C-alpha cells in the first residue's frame, strides 16, 4: 500500500479551505451564505480529517516502527550471547 511521506498538520487541512471560503465570500460581496456544494464539501472535509486523525493515532503507537525496534533489540541480544 502506498503511503505518502509528506504530512501536513490537521489544522492546516482545515484552515486552508476555510481561508479559501472567506476569500470566495469576499469576492461575492461578503456574502457568507452556504450553498449546497459548501455544505457537502464541508461534511466531506470533516469526515476525511476525522479519519486521518484516527489513522494517525492508530499508526503512531503501533505498527512497523515498534516491530523494527523489537527486531533490532533481538539481534543485539543474539550478538551478545556469542
Secondary structure as GFF3:
##gff-version 3
##sequence-region A 1 82
A	DSSP	alpha_helix	10	27	.	.	.	ID=ss1
A	DSSP	alpha_helix	36	61	.	.	.	ID=ss2
A	DSSP	alpha_helix	64	81	.	.	.	ID=ss3
###
